[in-house]
Amino acid sequence: MTTTLESLRTLLGRVADAGRAEGRPVYLVGGLLRDAVLGRPLPSPARVNVDVAVPSEALAFARRLADRLGGTYICLDESQPTARIVFTSSSGRVELDCAEFRGRTIEEDLSRRDFTVNAFAVVLERWCRDPHWAAHLLDPLGGRRDAERGLLRACFPKTFEDDPVRILRAFRFAAGLGWHLDPAMLPLISAVAPRLAGVSGERVRDELLAIFQTDAAAPALRSLEQLGVLGRLFPELAPGRGLDQGTYHHLDVLGHELETVAQGDRMLRDFAEFSEELRAPMAAYCAVEPVEGRSRKALIKLAGLFHDVGKPATKRVKPDGDIWFLGHEHFGAELVGAPLERLRLANRETAMVEQLVRSHLRPGHLSREVQLTARAVFRFFRDLGEDGPACLLVWWADRMATRGPSSNVDQIDQQRARLEELLRAYFLKPEEAVAPPKLLDGRQLMQALGLPPGPVIGRLLQAVQEAQAEGRVAGVEDALRVAREELERTR
C-alpha cells in the first residue's frame, strides 16, 4: 500500500475544511512540511505521519475530526494536548498528530519547538490547494535556511531542559538526514544528560530505535558516548570502557561494541557484500517489524551494541597473558534484560535481543568446521528459529569489528562462504535444509508406535525432521523407521 501526495492532499484538505467550518485555523508543521520545503518525496509512502497545530481545544477537535472523517482517535498527551488520528485505507496509513499551540500564537508556538528545522508553518488549506504555498511560509527562526544547509539548531537555549528526550531526537535527525549539529548545542546536551533517566522508557525507546533504523547509528552513538549520554542511558555498558581484550581485538570492549554497530550500518545498508541472490530476501527479512514501527534491522544493531556486555564480569587473564571471557555470552544475555526492560520493549523484541546476545558466538563455531553438515545447519535453525538470520548478521558484524586492519583476508573469505551457506539454506532452500515438510503428525506417530501423548512425541518428530534434512528419509515408512530407532536409542 502506498499513499500518494495527491491522495494525502485530498485527505488533509478535508481536515482544513473541518477547521474552517469551526472557524479554527489549522497549520501544517513538522517533518512533512520540512520535506516538502526541501523538495523531498514522502519518506515512507506506506505510513505517513503529519503534524498540525491548532490554537486551542486540540483534543476535542481531533476527536470530532476522527468521527467526521472515519479515523481512529488516540490521545497522546493530555498535559501538552496532543492527539493522533489514524486513517487506514487501500492507499496506505496516515497518522495525523494534532497539537495545541505552545503559546498564544503560531509564532510563539514555533519559537518553543525543539529545532529550527521544525519551526516553520503554513496554513494547511494553502498547502493543500495553493501551488504557491511556499511563498506564505511562516519561518520566524530561519529554519528553512538551516534545513537547506543541513544544520540542526536549537530554537532556544532551554530546549533540552524543556524535554530531555530532544537530545536523542537531535541525533536521530542527524543520523537519518545526514545533518550536523550546531556546536552550541553540545554543552547544552551534556548539562541535561543526567535528566534523561527521568524520561519514560517508551519515549527513549522510540527515539533510540529510530536511530538504529538509520544507516548512521554508530556515529550517533559515538557522539552520545563522548557527551556522556550513552552511559546515562545504559550504565551496563560503562564497565567495557577502556577494558583491554588482548591482542586478538584492536579495540576495548565498548569501542568494539560501537564498531559492531558501525559494521551493522555498513552491512545492512544495501547488503552489497552478499551474493546478489541473497540481497532481496535479506532486505525483506530485516524490514519485518516484530512490533509496528520497530524493525528487525534496528533490533539487530541494538543486539550488536550489547552483544559483549557480559565480558567485563567474565574477564580472566591466564598465566601466559592470554585474556579469556568464558561464558560472557550467557552472562550478557542475563545482563541485557535490565536495559531492555527500561526501554519497555515488547516480549517478542526482548526475547529476540536476548537470544542474539546468547547465541552470537555460535555461527563462529560453525564457520570453523571443515564441512558444514546438513545436521548442523538444521540444528542451528531449529534452535534459533526465525532469529537465525539475525544471529548470523550479529555474528558477522561482530567478526568484522574484531581485528580491524589486522584481519586475515583469507580467513574472512572462508567464513563469509560459511555465512552465505547458512543464509542460502534459510532463504533459498528452507524446505530442504531448515524446515522439511511434515510426513507424520503426532497422532499418526502415537497410533503407529502405540505411544501415549507426551514430550517424547515431540522429540521423535524432531528426530524425523532432522533425518529429512540429512536426506535419510524419503517417505512415511522411512519416517517411522527413524522414529522407532530414536525411541529405542533413548529408552
Secondary structure in CASP SS format (residue, H / E / C, confidence):
PFRMAT SS
TARGET T0000
AUTHOR 0000-0000-0000
METHOD secondary structure of the structure
MODEL  1
M C 1.00
T C 1.00
T C 1.00
T C 1.00
L H 1.00
E H 1.00
S H 1.00
L H 1.00
R H 1.00
T H 1.00
L H 1.00
L H 1.00
G H 1.00
R H 1.00
V H 1.00
A H 1.00
D H 1.00
A H 1.00
G H 1.00
R H 1.00
A H 1.00
E C 1.00
G C 1.00
R C 1.00
P C 1.00
V C 1.00
Y E 1.00
L E 1.00
V E 1.00
G H 1.00
G H 1.00
L H 1.00
L H 1.00
R H 1.00
D H 1.00
A H 1.00
V H 1.00
L C 1.00
G C 1.00
R C 1.00
P C 1.00
L C 1.00
P C 1.00
S C 1.00
P C 1.00
A C 1.00
R E 1.00
V E 1.00
N E 1.00
V E 1.00
D E 1.00
V E 1.00
A E 1.00
V E 1.00
P C 1.00
S C 1.00
E C 1.00
A H 1.00
L H 1.00
A H 1.00
F H 1.00
A H 1.00
R H 1.00
R H 1.00
L H 1.00
A H 1.00
D H 1.00
R H 1.00
L H 1.00
G C 1.00
G C 1.00
T E 1.00
Y E 1.00
I E 1.00
C E 1.00
L E 1.00
D E 1.00
E C 1.00
S C 1.00
Q C 1.00
P C 1.00
T E 1.00
A E 1.00
R E 1.00
I E 1.00
V E 1.00
F E 1.00
T E 1.00
S E 1.00
S C 1.00
S C 1.00
G E 1.00
R E 1.00
V E 1.00
E E 1.00
L E 1.00
D E 1.00
C E 1.00
A E 1.00
E E 1.00
F C 1.00
R C 1.00
G C 1.00
R C 1.00
T C 1.00
I H 1.00
E H 1.00
E H 1.00
D H 1.00
L H 1.00
S H 1.00
R C 1.00
R C 1.00
D C 1.00
F E 1.00
T H 1.00
V H 1.00
N H 1.00
A C 1.00
F C 1.00
A E 1.00
V E 1.00
V E 1.00
L H 1.00
E H 1.00
R H 1.00
W H 1.00
C H 1.00
R H 1.00
D C 1.00
P C 1.00
H C 1.00
W H 1.00
A H 1.00
A H 1.00
H H 1.00
L C 1.00
L E 1.00
D C 1.00
P C 1.00
L C 1.00
G C 1.00
G H 1.00
R H 1.00
R H 1.00
D H 1.00
A H 1.00
E H 1.00
R H 1.00
G C 1.00
L E 1.00
L E 1.00
R C 1.00
A E 1.00
C C 1.00
F C 1.00
P C 1.00
K C 1.00
T H 1.00
F H 1.00
E H 1.00
D H 1.00
D C 1.00
P C 1.00
V C 1.00
R H 1.00
I H 1.00
L H 1.00
R H 1.00
A H 1.00
F H 1.00
R H 1.00
F H 1.00
A H 1.00
A H 1.00
G H 1.00
L H 1.00
G C 1.00
W C 1.00
H E 1.00
L E 1.00
D C 1.00
P C 1.00
A C 1.00
M H 1.00
L H 1.00
P H 1.00
L H 1.00
I H 1.00
S H 1.00
A H 1.00
V H 1.00
A H 1.00
P H 1.00
R H 1.00
L H 1.00
A H 1.00
G H 1.00
V C 1.00
S C 1.00
G H 1.00
E H 1.00
R H 1.00
V H 1.00
R H 1.00
D H 1.00
E H 1.00
L H 1.00
L H 1.00
A H 1.00
I H 1.00
F H 1.00
Q H 1.00
T C 1.00
D C 1.00
A C 1.00
A H 1.00
A H 1.00
P H 1.00
A H 1.00
L H 1.00
R H 1.00
S H 1.00
L H 1.00
E H 1.00
Q H 1.00
L C 1.00
G C 1.00
V H 1.00
L H 1.00
G H 1.00
R H 1.00
L H 1.00
F C 1.00
P H 1.00
E H 1.00
L H 1.00
A H 1.00
P H 1.00
G H 1.00
R C 1.00
G C 1.00
L C 1.00
D C 1.00
Q C 1.00
G C 1.00
T C 1.00
Y C 1.00
H C 1.00
H C 1.00
L C 1.00
D C 1.00
V H 1.00
L H 1.00
G H 1.00
H H 1.00
E H 1.00
L H 1.00
E H 1.00
T H 1.00
V H 1.00
A H 1.00
Q H 1.00
G H 1.00
D H 1.00
R H 1.00
M H 1.00
L H 1.00
R H 1.00
D H 1.00
F C 1.00
A C 1.00
E C 1.00
F C 1.00
S C 1.00
E H 1.00
E H 1.00
L H 1.00
R H 1.00
A H 1.00
P H 1.00
M H 1.00
A H 1.00
A H 1.00
Y H 1.00
C H 1.00
A H 1.00
V C 1.00
E C 1.00
P C 1.00
V E 1.00
E C 1.00
G C 1.00
R E 1.00
S C 1.00
R H 1.00
K H 1.00
A H 1.00
L H 1.00
I H 1.00
K H 1.00
L H 1.00
A H 1.00
G H 1.00
L H 1.00
F H 1.00
H C 1.00
D C 1.00
V C 1.00
G C 1.00
K H 1.00
P H 1.00
A H 1.00
T H 1.00
K C 1.00
R E 1.00
V E 1.00
K C 1.00
P C 1.00
D C 1.00
G C 1.00
D C 1.00
I E 1.00
W E 1.00
F C 1.00
L C 1.00
G C 1.00
H H 1.00
E H 1.00
H H 1.00
F H 1.00
G H 1.00
A H 1.00
E H 1.00
L H 1.00
V C 1.00
G H 1.00
A H 1.00
P H 1.00
L H 1.00
E H 1.00
R H 1.00
L C 1.00
R C 1.00
L C 1.00
A C 1.00
N H 1.00
R H 1.00
E H 1.00
T H 1.00
A H 1.00
M H 1.00
V H 1.00
E H 1.00
Q H 1.00
L H 1.00
V H 1.00
R H 1.00
S H 1.00
H C 1.00
L C 1.00
R H 1.00
P H 1.00
G H 1.00
H H 1.00
L H 1.00
S H 1.00
R C 1.00
E C 1.00
V C 1.00
Q C 1.00
L C 1.00
T C 1.00
A H 1.00
R H 1.00
A H 1.00
V H 1.00
F H 1.00
R H 1.00
F H 1.00
F H 1.00
R H 1.00
D H 1.00
L H 1.00
G H 1.00
E H 1.00
D H 1.00
G H 1.00
P H 1.00
A H 1.00
C H 1.00
L H 1.00
L H 1.00
V H 1.00
W H 1.00
W H 1.00
A H 1.00
D H 1.00
R H 1.00
M H 1.00
A H 1.00
T H 1.00
R C 1.00
G H 1.00
P H 1.00
S H 1.00
S C 1.00
N C 1.00
V H 1.00
D H 1.00
Q H 1.00
I H 1.00
D H 1.00
Q H 1.00
Q H 1.00
R H 1.00
A H 1.00
R H 1.00
L H 1.00
E H 1.00
E H 1.00
L H 1.00
L H 1.00
R H 1.00
A H 1.00
Y H 1.00
F H 1.00
L C 1.00
K C 1.00
P H 1.00
E H 1.00
E H 1.00
A H 1.00
V C 1.00
A C 1.00
P C 1.00
P C 1.00
K C 1.00
L C 1.00
L C 1.00
D C 1.00
G H 1.00
R H 1.00
Q H 1.00
L H 1.00
M H 1.00
Q H 1.00
A H 1.00
L H 1.00
G C 1.00
L C 1.00
P C 1.00
P C 1.00
G C 1.00
P H 1.00
V H 1.00
I H 1.00
G H 1.00
R H 1.00
L H 1.00
L H 1.00
Q H 1.00
A H 1.00
V H 1.00
Q H 1.00
E H 1.00
A H 1.00
Q H 1.00
A H 1.00
E C 1.00
G C 1.00
R C 1.00
V C 1.00
A C 1.00
G C 1.00
V H 1.00
E H 1.00
D H 1.00
A H 1.00
L H 1.00
R H 1.00
V H 1.00
A H 1.00
R H 1.00
E H 1.00
E H 1.00
L H 1.00
E H 1.00
R H 1.00
T H 1.00
R C 1.00
END
